[in-house]
Amino acid sequence: MLKPKDIVSGDFLWYSEVEGKKIFAAVDCTGHGVPGAFMSMIGNTFLQQIINEKQITKPSEILNHLRRSVISALNQKGLGTNRKDGMDMALCVVDEKLMKLEFAGANNPMFIIQAGMLVEVRGDKQPVGYFEGFEDPFTNHEFKIEKGDCIYITSDGYVH
């Protein structure tokens, strides 16, 4: 049973369907309580715009757009006194018609069980938000999937 630690928090799950693709994410925003919830609202709003309005469905492109949006919204310039608020996330896109899975991660992995084998696919070691070297694009991972495969994404609290 999912029981949050706080009434409001910085962790959230996100889901949408666009052009027959199922898009889902597990997101862990910086901060706890109200500051984390504020980042969650920003993340949710930008995901809605990027995916549902702009129709971008490639996970790495979604994370790249999301990072630019967060940096702009929070006016992050990387100065020593500047806060480095942002989010870690695992984001998947499943196309059941093509039996294809795409994944991109910002510090968070995806786990997939295929033919009884557990495979961990690591996300890039960078957050969504300001990061030294933030110009590095996120990596897109693609997999063929079959009925019966299981996909797991989490925030950092579950796997540690």
N, CA, C and O atoms as a DFTB+ gen file, in Angstrom:
640 C
 N C O
     1  1       0.846      -1.175       0.000
     2  2       0.000       0.000       0.000
     3  2       0.888       1.232       0.000
     4  3       1.832       1.315       0.785
     5  1       0.598       2.185      -0.867
     6  2       1.348       3.425      -0.968
     7  2       0.907       4.359       0.141
     8  3      -0.224       4.845       0.139
     9  1       1.810       4.613       1.099
    10  2       1.504       5.524       2.200
    11  2       2.574       6.601       2.232
    12  3       3.727       6.317       2.559
    13  1       2.210       7.829       1.899
    14  2       3.206       8.895       1.891
    15  2       3.678       9.242       3.295
    16  3       2.929       9.138       4.266
    17  1       4.946       9.659       3.379
    18  2       5.515      10.080       4.648
    19  2       4.878      11.391       5.098
    20  3       4.583      11.568       6.280
    21  1       4.666      12.308       4.158
    22  2       4.084      13.612       4.441
    23  2       2.769      13.760       3.682
    24  3       2.515      13.046       2.712
    25  1       1.935      14.700       4.136
    26  2       0.668      14.960       3.448
    27  2       0.942      15.493       2.048
    28  3       0.267      15.109       1.093
    29  1       1.925      16.371       1.921
    30  2       2.373      16.841       0.616
    31  2       3.846      16.472       0.495
    32  3       4.574      16.463       1.487
    33  1       4.275      16.170      -0.710
    34  2       5.668      15.745      -0.856
    35  2       6.184      16.053      -2.247
    36  3       5.476      16.603      -3.091
    37  1       7.435      15.685      -2.462
    38  2       8.089      15.911      -3.737
    39  2       8.126      14.692      -4.628
    40  3       8.735      14.751      -5.696
    41  1       7.510      13.596      -4.251
    42  2       7.458      12.403      -5.093
    43  2       6.083      12.323      -5.739
    44  3       5.065      12.554      -5.087
    45  1       6.062      11.991      -7.032
    46  2       4.767      11.776      -7.663
    47  2       4.906      10.811      -8.828
    48  3       5.983      10.649      -9.403
    49  1       3.805      10.184      -9.157
    50  2       3.702       9.308     -10.323
    51  2       2.963      10.081     -11.402
    52  3       2.086      10.893     -11.105
    53  1       3.320       9.827     -12.656
    54  2       2.695      10.553     -13.754
    55  2       2.365       9.577     -14.871
    56  3       3.142       8.664     -15.151
    57  1       1.199       9.767     -15.518
    58  2       0.765       8.869     -16.592
    59  2      -0.033       9.637     -17.625
    60  3      -0.799      10.542     -17.294
    61  1       0.157       9.261     -18.895
    62  2      -0.656       9.801     -19.974
    63  2      -0.601       8.838     -21.152
    64  3       0.279       7.980     -21.224
    65  1      -1.534       8.986     -22.062
    66  2      -1.514       8.245     -23.326
    67  2      -1.565       9.254     -24.459
    68  3      -2.425      10.135     -24.491
    69  1      -0.620       9.110     -25.397
    70  2      -0.526      10.006     -26.546
    71  2      -0.242       9.157     -27.781
    72  3       0.698       8.363     -27.798
    73  1      -1.050       9.330     -28.797
    74  2      -0.875       8.609     -30.067
    75  2      -0.709       7.103     -29.858
    76  3       0.125       6.470     -30.505
    77  1      -1.503       6.538     -28.955
    78  2      -1.460       5.100     -28.696
    79  2      -0.289       4.655     -27.826
    80  3      -0.121       3.458     -27.592
    81  1       0.513       5.584     -27.349
    82  2       1.655       5.243     -26.493
    83  2       1.306       5.542     -25.040
    84  3       0.688       6.558     -24.724
    85  1       1.721       4.624     -24.163
    86  2       1.514       4.801     -22.726
    87  2       2.796       5.375     -22.143
    88  3       3.872       4.789     -22.269
    89  1       2.663       6.526     -21.507
    90  2       3.825       7.240     -20.970
    91  2       3.652       7.334     -19.460
    92  3       2.630       7.809     -18.966
    93  1       4.676       6.869     -18.729
    94  2       4.580       6.917     -17.270
    95  2       5.933       7.233     -16.657
    96  3       6.983       6.913     -17.213
    97  1       5.877       7.879     -15.478
    98  2       7.104       8.306     -14.812
    99  2       6.945       8.206     -13.306
   100  3       5.850       8.358     -12.766
   101  1       8.058       7.948     -12.644
   102  2       8.173       8.054     -11.192
   103  2       9.145       9.198     -10.964
   104  3      10.278       9.159     -11.442
   105  1       8.704      10.221     -10.230
   106  2       9.466      11.454     -10.103
   107  2       9.749      11.748      -8.634
   108  3       8.872      11.621      -7.779
   109  1      10.993      12.143      -8.355
   110  2      11.432      12.497      -7.005
   111  2      12.009      13.903      -7.072
   112  3      13.121      14.097      -7.563
   113  1      11.258      14.884      -6.581
   114  2      11.693      16.280      -6.624
   115  2      12.503      16.624      -5.383
   116  3      12.346      16.006      -4.330
   117  1      13.380      17.628      -5.526
   118  2      14.145      18.076      -4.369
   119  2      13.191      18.693      -3.355
   120  3      12.165      19.272      -3.711
   121  1      13.546      18.558      -2.111
   122  2      12.747      19.143      -1.039
   123  2      11.738      18.170      -0.477
   124  3      11.362      17.188      -1.118
   125  1      11.309      18.461       0.730
   126  2      10.287      17.670       1.413
   127  2       9.132      18.599       1.749
   128  3       9.297      19.818       1.785
   129  1       7.982      18.032       1.991
   130  2       6.832      18.836       2.379
   131  2       6.461      19.835       1.306
   132  3       6.409      19.495       0.124
   133  1       6.199      21.085       1.720
   134  2       5.720      22.114       0.803
   135  2       6.734      22.433      -0.310
   136  3       6.315      22.536      -1.463
   137  1       8.056      22.596      -0.034
   138  2       8.989      22.852      -1.141
   139  2       8.998      21.717      -2.170
   140  3       9.059      21.973      -3.373
   141  1       8.938      20.484      -1.710
   142  2       8.890      19.348      -2.631
   143  2       7.598      19.332      -3.425
   144  3       7.594      19.015      -4.614
   145  1       6.500      19.675      -2.764
   146  2       5.203      19.721      -3.450
   147  2       5.191      20.810      -4.516
   148  3       4.600      20.634      -5.581
   149  1       5.844      21.935      -4.230
   150  2       5.952      23.008      -5.218
   151  2       6.692      22.507      -6.456
   152  3       6.258      22.751      -7.582
   153  1       7.798      21.812      -6.252
   154  2       8.550      21.252      -7.387
   155  2       7.702      20.207      -8.128
   156  3       7.773      20.102      -9.352
   157  1       6.909      19.446      -7.386
   158  2       6.017      18.459      -8.018
   159  2       5.014      19.148      -8.935
   160  3       4.735      18.666     -10.033
   161  1       4.475      20.273      -8.484
   162  2       3.511      21.011      -9.308
   163  2       4.177      21.523     -10.576
   164  3       3.588      21.471     -11.656
   165  1       5.409      22.021     -10.448
   166  2       6.144      22.486     -11.622
   167  2       6.390      21.327     -12.580
   168  3       6.145      21.445     -13.781
   169  1       6.875      20.202     -12.046
   170  2       7.155      19.031     -12.884
   171  2       5.918      18.513     -13.584
   172  3       5.959      18.217     -14.778
   173  1       4.824      18.401     -12.861
   174  2       3.572      17.909     -13.440
   175  2       3.088      18.834     -14.554
   176  3       2.680      18.370     -15.618
   177  1       3.135      20.131     -14.310
   178  2       2.684      21.101     -15.315
   179  2       3.522      21.022     -16.584
   180  3       2.982      21.002     -17.690
   181  1       4.852      20.977     -16.423
   182  2       5.716      20.916     -17.604
   183  2       5.575      19.592     -18.347
   184  3       5.624      19.577     -19.577
   185  1       5.400      18.474     -17.629
   186  2       5.179      17.192     -18.307
   187  2       3.903      17.247     -19.144
   188  3       3.877      16.755     -20.272
   189  1       2.847      17.844     -18.594
   190  2       1.592      17.994     -19.342
   191  2       1.827      18.780     -20.636
   192  3       1.352      18.387     -21.702
   193  1       2.557      19.885     -20.535
   194  2       2.810      20.723     -21.712
   195  2       3.663      19.994     -22.746
   196  3       3.334      19.974     -23.932
   197  1       4.753      19.399     -22.289
   198  2       5.698      18.759     -23.210
   199  2       5.063      17.567     -23.920
   200  3       5.205      17.411     -25.133
   201  1       4.368      16.734     -23.165
   202  2       3.835      15.484     -23.721
   203  2       2.461      15.669     -24.349
   204  3       2.257      15.325     -25.513
   205  1       1.524      16.207     -23.590
   206  2       0.146      16.282     -24.078
   207  2      -0.088      17.417     -25.061
   208  3      -0.882      17.267     -25.990
   209  1       0.585      18.551     -24.879
   210  2       0.362      19.682     -25.785
   211  2       1.331      19.668     -26.969
   212  3       0.915      19.830     -28.116
   213  1       2.622      19.476     -26.690
   214  2       3.619      19.489     -27.768
   215  2       3.763      18.122     -28.445
   216  3       4.421      18.008     -29.480
   217  1       3.149      17.084     -27.862
   218  2       3.144      15.732     -28.433
   219  2       4.556      15.137     -28.570
   220  3       4.821      14.384     -29.507
   221  1       5.445      15.469     -27.651
   222  2       6.783      14.883     -27.645
   223  2       6.698      13.581     -26.857
   224  3       6.259      13.578     -25.707
   225  1       7.118      12.470     -27.472
   226  2       6.963      11.166     -26.827
   227  2       8.261      10.368     -26.705
   228  3       8.231       9.233     -26.228
   229  1       9.371      10.914     -27.111
   230  2      10.652      10.219     -26.951
   231  2      11.193      10.577     -25.565
   232  3      11.412      11.755     -25.283
   233  1      11.415       9.584     -24.692
   234  2      11.786       9.875     -23.303
   235  2      12.971      10.817     -23.130
   236  3      12.903      11.733     -22.311
   237  1      14.050      10.621     -23.874
   238  2      15.212      11.499     -23.716
   239  2      14.870      12.942     -24.098
   240  3      15.340      13.878     -23.450
   241  1      14.068      13.127     -25.130
   242  2      13.659      14.475     -25.533
   243  2      12.752      15.102     -24.486
   244  3      12.840      16.301     -24.224
   245  1      11.883      14.301     -23.888
   246  2      11.019      14.806     -22.821
   247  2      11.875      15.331     -21.675
   248  3      11.639      16.432     -21.178
   249  1      12.872      14.547     -21.251
   250  2      13.729      14.984     -20.145
   251  2      14.549      16.217     -20.530
   252  3      14.731      17.114     -19.707
   253  1      15.043      16.274     -21.761
   254  2      15.803      17.451     -22.200
   255  2      14.930      18.710     -22.178
   256  3      15.371      19.756     -21.702
   257  1      13.706      18.618     -22.686
   258  2      12.775      19.748     -22.657
   259  2      12.412      20.118     -21.221
   260  3      12.362      21.296     -20.866
   261  1      12.161      19.105     -20.408
   262  2      11.791      19.348     -19.015
   263  2      12.920      20.070     -18.285
   264  3      12.663      21.001     -17.522
   265  1      14.159      19.654     -18.507
   266  2      15.303      20.308     -17.858
   267  2      15.367      21.785     -18.253
   268  3      15.527      22.648     -17.390
   269  1      15.243      22.076     -19.539
   270  2      15.284      23.477     -19.973
   271  2      14.154      24.285     -19.336
   272  3      14.355      25.437     -18.952
   273  1      12.978      23.690     -19.224
   274  2      11.833      24.382     -18.626
   275  2      12.059      24.664     -17.147
   276  3      11.753      25.755     -16.668
   277  1      12.588      23.693     -16.429
   278  2      12.840      23.862     -14.987
   279  2      13.912      24.933     -14.769
   280  3      13.744      25.808     -13.919
   281  1      15.004      24.875     -15.520
   282  2      16.082      25.861     -15.383
   283  2      15.558      27.266     -15.660
   284  3      15.896      28.208     -14.944
   285  1      14.738      27.409     -16.691
   286  2      14.167      28.708     -17.034
   287  2      13.188      29.188     -15.959
   288  3      13.255      30.341     -15.535
   289  1      12.292      28.325     -15.522
   290  2      11.269      28.712     -14.540
   291  2      11.889      29.113     -13.204
   292  3      11.406      30.031     -12.541
   293  1      12.961      28.422     -12.812
   294  2      13.597      28.718     -11.528
   295  2      14.755      29.703     -11.671
   296  3      15.429      30.027     -10.693
   297  1      14.984      30.182     -12.909
   298  2      16.050      31.141     -13.185
   299  2      17.393      30.647     -12.639
   300  3      18.124      31.394     -11.990
   301  1      17.699      29.393     -12.910
   302  2      18.932      28.782     -12.423
   303  2      20.093      29.168     -13.342
   304  3      20.046      28.963     -14.555
   305  1      21.128      29.728     -12.732
   306  2      22.286      30.159     -13.504
   307  2      23.565      29.459     -13.067
   308  3      24.612      29.655     -13.684
   309  1      23.502      28.649     -12.020
   310  2      24.666      27.901     -11.583
   311  2      25.637      28.684     -10.729
   312  3      26.756      28.230     -10.489
   313  1      25.230      29.848     -10.268
   314  2      26.107      30.636      -9.404
   315  2      26.198      29.955      -8.041
   316  3      25.311      29.190      -7.662
   317  1      27.264      30.233      -7.315
   318  2      27.498      29.578      -6.029
   319  2      26.337      29.663      -5.052
   320  3      26.114      28.735      -4.274
   321  1      25.595      30.763      -5.081
   322  2      24.475      30.915      -4.153
   323  2      23.164      30.408      -4.729
   324  3      22.145      30.402      -4.039
   325  1      23.179      29.986      -5.977
   326  2      21.960      29.544      -6.652
   327  2      21.556      28.149      -6.178
   328  3      22.391      27.249      -6.103
   329  1      20.307      27.979      -5.868
   330  2      19.805      26.659      -5.465
   331  2      19.783      25.733      -6.660
   332  3      19.549      26.158      -7.791
   333  1      20.024      24.485      -6.401
   334  2      20.030      23.495      -7.481
   335  2      18.799      22.601      -7.371
   336  3      18.908      21.375      -7.368
   337  1      17.630      23.228      -7.281
   338  2      16.397      22.461      -7.214
   339  2      16.136      21.784      -8.559
   340  3      16.526      22.284      -9.614
   341  1      15.481      20.658      -8.490
   342  2      15.167      19.915      -9.700
   343  2      14.495      18.614      -9.325
   344  3      13.793      18.527      -8.317
   345  1      14.721      17.590     -10.159
   346  2      14.072      16.312      -9.899
   347  2      14.852      15.180     -10.538
   348  3      15.533      15.353     -11.549
   349  1      14.732      14.020      -9.921
   350  2      15.217      12.774     -10.492
   351  2      13.993      12.040     -11.001
   352  3      12.913      12.154     -10.421
   353  1      14.148      11.293     -12.074
   354  2      12.981      10.565     -12.564
   355  2      13.373       9.402     -13.451
   356  3      14.451       9.369     -14.046
   357  1      12.464       8.459     -13.517
   358  2      12.522       7.361     -14.479
   359  2      11.277       7.527     -15.338
   360  3      10.168       7.638     -14.817
   361  1      11.464       7.545     -16.670
   362  2      10.356       7.809     -17.577
   363  2      10.339       6.756     -18.678
   364  3      11.350       6.512     -19.337
   365  1       9.183       6.140     -18.867
   366  2       9.024       5.079     -19.864
   367  2       7.916       5.415     -20.850
   368  3       6.935       6.076     -20.510
   369  1       8.095       4.945     -22.075
   370  2       7.066       5.034     -23.108
   371  2       6.893       3.632     -23.680
   372  3       7.852       3.023     -24.153
   373  1       5.668       3.129     -23.634
   374  2       5.374       1.799     -24.157
   375  2       4.454       1.936     -25.364
   376  3       3.389       2.548     -25.292
   377  1       4.893       1.353     -26.469
   378  2       4.082       1.288     -27.687
   379  2       3.683      -0.177     -27.854
   380  3       4.468      -0.986     -28.349
   381  1       2.459      -0.517     -27.438
   382  2       2.009      -1.910     -27.481
   383  2       1.792      -2.398     -28.914
   384  3       1.904      -3.595     -29.182
   385  1       1.485      -1.490     -29.829
   386  2       1.292      -1.888     -31.220
   387  2       2.605      -2.391     -31.821
   388  3       2.625      -3.397     -32.529
   389  1       3.702      -1.684     -31.534
   390  2       5.024      -2.083     -32.037
   391  2       5.781      -2.980     -31.047
   392  3       6.873      -3.463     -31.344
   393  1       5.180      -3.197     -29.859
   394  2       5.810      -3.974     -28.784
   395  2       7.218      -3.430     -28.503
   396  3       8.212      -4.156     -28.526
   397  1       7.252      -2.113     -28.237
   398  2       8.509      -1.417     -28.009
   399  2       8.424      -0.611     -26.720
   400  3       7.397      -0.002     -26.420
   401  1       9.519      -0.615     -25.962
   402  2       9.650       0.159     -24.734
   403  2      10.819       1.114     -24.913
   404  3      11.889       0.720     -25.378
   405  1      10.609       2.375     -24.539
   406  2      11.693       3.345     -24.502
   407  2      11.805       3.865     -23.075
   408  3      10.802       4.020     -22.378
   409  1      13.044       4.134     -22.647
   410  2      13.306       4.606     -21.288
   411  2      14.395       5.663     -21.296
   412  3      15.355       5.579     -22.062
   413  1      14.234       6.653     -20.439
   414  2      15.297       7.609     -20.126
   415  2      15.186       7.899     -18.639
   416  3      14.085       7.969     -18.093
   417  1      16.321       8.066     -17.992
   418  2      16.327       8.312     -16.566
   419  2      17.250       9.443     -16.178
   420  3      18.324       9.624     -16.753
   421  1      16.811      10.200     -15.193
   422  2      17.614      11.253     -14.580
   423  2      17.946      10.765     -13.175
   424  3      17.164      10.963     -12.245
   425  1      19.094      10.134     -13.023
   426  2      19.577       9.542     -11.773
   427  2      18.834       8.284     -11.334
   428  3      19.312       7.586     -10.439
   429  1      17.709       7.975     -11.915
   430  2      16.924       6.814     -11.504
   431  2      16.894       5.745     -12.596
   432  3      16.845       6.062     -13.785
   433  1      16.922       4.477     -12.183
   434  2      16.930       3.384     -13.157
   435  2      15.535       2.861     -13.474
   436  3      14.537       3.282     -12.890
   437  1      15.503       1.932     -14.417
   438  2      14.319       1.138     -14.724
   439  2      14.750      -0.315     -14.574
   440  3      15.886      -0.669     -14.891
   441  1      13.854      -1.142     -14.097
   442  2      14.099      -2.583     -14.007
   443  2      13.093      -3.264     -14.908
   444  3      11.917      -2.902     -14.926
   445  1      13.557      -4.257     -15.659
   446  2      12.651      -5.008     -16.521
   447  2      12.951      -6.493     -16.346
   448  3      14.106      -6.918     -16.313
   449  1      11.883      -7.259     -16.235
   450  2      12.017      -8.709     -16.175
   451  2      11.519      -9.250     -17.506
   452  3      10.348      -9.112     -17.860
   453  1      12.456      -9.879     -18.244
   454  2      12.144     -10.475     -19.534
   455  2      12.640     -11.911     -19.514
   456  3      13.795     -12.169     -19.175
   457  1      11.774     -12.842     -19.877
   458  2      12.122     -14.269     -19.927
   459  2      12.768     -14.725     -18.618
   460  3      13.726     -15.499     -18.620
   461  1      12.226     -14.231     -17.501
   462  2      12.723     -14.646     -16.190
   463  2      14.026     -13.993     -15.760
   464  3      14.543     -14.312     -14.690
   465  1      14.570     -13.089     -16.564
   466  2      15.830     -12.412     -16.241
   467  2      15.552     -10.969     -15.829
   468  3      14.797     -10.257     -16.492
   469  1      16.172     -10.546     -14.726
   470  2      16.048      -9.166     -14.259
   471  2      17.190      -8.345     -14.851
   472  3      18.360      -8.706     -14.726
   473  1      16.833      -7.237     -15.496
   474  2      17.826      -6.341     -16.081
   475  2      17.603      -4.948     -15.498
   476  3      16.480      -4.442     -15.486
   477  1      18.685      -4.333     -15.016
   478  2      18.626      -2.953     -14.550
   479  2      19.166      -2.063     -15.652
   480  3      20.244      -2.318     -16.188
   481  1      18.425      -1.021     -15.991
   482  2      18.868      -0.048     -16.984
   483  2      19.043       1.268     -16.232
   484  3      18.074       1.871     -15.769
   485  1      20.276       1.692     -16.122
   486  2      20.573       2.889     -15.337
   487  2      20.245       4.159     -16.110
   488  3      20.429       4.246     -17.324
   489  1      19.753       5.134     -15.363
   490  2      19.538       6.455     -15.934
   491  2      20.846       7.214     -15.965
   492  3      21.845       6.765     -15.402
   493  1      20.845       8.354     -16.615
   494  2      22.028       9.200     -16.656
   495  2      22.278       9.810     -15.280
   496  3      21.333      10.083     -14.540
   497  1      23.538      10.023     -14.937
   498  2      23.916      10.578     -13.638
   499  2      23.823      12.097     -13.676
   500  3      24.819      12.806     -13.533
   501  1      22.612      12.569     -13.870
   502  2      22.332      14.001     -13.858
   503  2      20.848      14.197     -13.577
   504  3      20.023      13.379     -13.983
   505  1      20.510      15.276     -12.886
   506  2      19.101      15.537     -12.577
   507  2      18.416      16.323     -13.690
   508  3      19.055      16.760     -14.647
   509  1      17.124      16.492     -13.548
   510  2      16.366      17.438     -14.361
   511  2      16.425      18.744     -13.583
   512  3      15.825      18.855     -12.514
   513  1      17.127      19.715     -14.097
   514  2      17.380      20.978     -13.415
   515  2      18.830      21.337     -13.628
   516  3      19.528      20.675     -14.396
   517  1      19.293      22.379     -12.956
   518  2      20.670      22.810     -13.158
   519  2      21.635      21.746     -12.655
   520  3      21.456      21.170     -11.583
   521  1      22.668      21.503     -13.464
   522  2      23.707      20.527     -13.125
   523  2      24.952      20.929     -13.880
   524  3      24.885      21.277     -15.059
   525  1      26.090      20.883     -13.208
   526  2      27.346      21.190     -13.891
   527  2      27.466      20.267     -15.101
   528  3      27.487      19.046     -14.948
   529  1      27.542      20.832     -16.284
   530  2      27.569      20.025     -17.500
   531  2      26.173      19.696     -17.986
   532  3      25.984      18.690     -18.669
   533  1      25.171      20.532     -17.645
   534  2      23.776      20.230     -17.964
   535  2      23.491      20.148     -19.451
   536  3      22.393      19.750     -19.840
   537  1      24.449      20.514     -20.293
   538  2      24.221      20.428     -21.726
   539  2      24.212      18.984     -22.224
   540  3      23.760      18.716     -23.337
   541  1      24.707      18.056     -21.411
   542  2      24.732      16.661     -21.839
   543  2      23.306      16.167     -22.053
   544  3      22.492      16.242     -21.132
   545  1      22.983      15.666     -23.234
   546  2      21.622      15.172     -23.467
   547  2      21.381      13.870     -22.704
   548  3      22.312      13.121     -22.405
   549  1      20.135      13.628     -22.405
   550  2      19.769      12.370     -21.765
   551  2      19.814      11.247     -22.795
   552  3      19.605      11.468     -23.987
   553  1      20.088      10.048     -22.314
   554  2      20.201       8.872     -23.179
   555  2      18.853       8.196     -23.325
   556  3      18.122       8.026     -22.348
   557  1      18.527       7.811     -24.550
   558  2      17.292       7.076     -24.817
   559  2      17.635       5.598     -25.000
   560  3      18.491       5.252     -25.815
   561  1      16.969       4.733     -24.245
   562  2      17.175       3.285     -24.344
   563  2      15.931       2.673     -24.968
   564  3      14.815       3.018     -24.583
   565  1      16.108       1.764     -25.934
   566  2      14.970       1.113     -26.598
   567  2      15.065      -0.401     -26.444
   568  3      16.151      -0.978     -26.498
   569  1      13.904      -1.036     -26.252
   570  2      13.823      -2.484     -26.069
   571  2      12.612      -3.028     -26.802
   572  3      11.574      -2.369     -26.877
   573  1      12.745      -4.221     -27.340
   574  2      11.584      -4.974     -27.804
   575  2      10.998      -5.633     -26.567
   576  3      11.736      -6.140     -25.723
   577  1       9.693      -5.629     -26.455
   578  2       9.046      -6.268     -25.310
   579  2       8.083      -7.334     -25.794
   580  3       7.660      -7.343     -26.950
   581  1       7.747      -8.237     -24.873
   582  2       6.792      -9.295     -25.160
   583  2       5.751      -9.337     -24.052
   584  3       5.983      -8.853     -22.944
   585  1       4.610      -9.918     -24.365
   586  2       3.590     -10.087     -23.326
   587  2       4.206     -10.831     -22.158
   588  3       4.947     -11.798     -22.341
   589  1       3.893     -10.373     -20.957
   590  2       4.420     -11.006     -19.756
   591  2       5.652     -10.329     -19.191
   592  3       6.046     -10.617     -18.061
   593  1       6.280      -9.421     -19.962
   594  2       7.410      -8.664     -19.421
   595  2       6.895      -7.741     -18.316
   596  3       5.767      -7.255     -18.387
   597  1       7.711      -7.504     -17.307
   598  2       7.347      -6.610     -16.203
   599  2       8.339      -5.460     -16.151
   600  3       9.550      -5.668     -16.217
   601  1       7.817      -4.251     -16.031
   602  2       8.629      -3.039     -15.981
   603  2       8.410      -2.393     -14.623
   604  3       7.275      -2.242     -14.170
   605  1       9.518      -2.011     -13.971
   606  2       9.441      -1.370     -12.662
   607  2      10.250      -0.081     -12.684
   608  3      11.396      -0.066     -13.132
   609  1       9.652       0.990     -12.201
   610  2      10.362       2.242     -11.977
   611  2      10.022       2.688     -10.555
   612  3       8.928       2.433     -10.052
   613  1      10.981       3.357      -9.923
   614  2      10.783       3.776      -8.538
   615  2      11.452       5.125      -8.296
   616  3      12.227       5.613      -9.118
   617  1      11.133       5.706      -7.160
   618  2      11.943       6.821      -6.671
   619  2      13.053       6.197      -5.829
   620  3      13.060       4.983      -5.624
   621  1      13.972       6.990      -5.348
   622  2      15.126       6.441      -4.637
   623  2      14.767       5.740      -3.324
   624  3      15.511       4.867      -2.878
   625  1      13.671       6.095      -2.712
   626  2      13.319       5.522      -1.416
   627  2      12.999       4.040      -1.450
   628  3      13.187       3.351      -0.447
   629  1      12.523       3.534      -2.570
   630  2      12.112       2.130      -2.619
   631  2      13.276       1.187      -2.741
   632  3      13.300       0.163      -2.058
   633  1      14.250       1.486      -3.586
   634  2      15.329       0.546      -3.850
   635  2      16.446       0.616      -2.829
   636  3      17.272      -0.296      -2.771
   637  1      16.502       1.669      -2.019
   638  2      17.586       1.790      -1.035
   639  2      17.108       1.264       0.249
   640  3      17.852       1.262       1.231
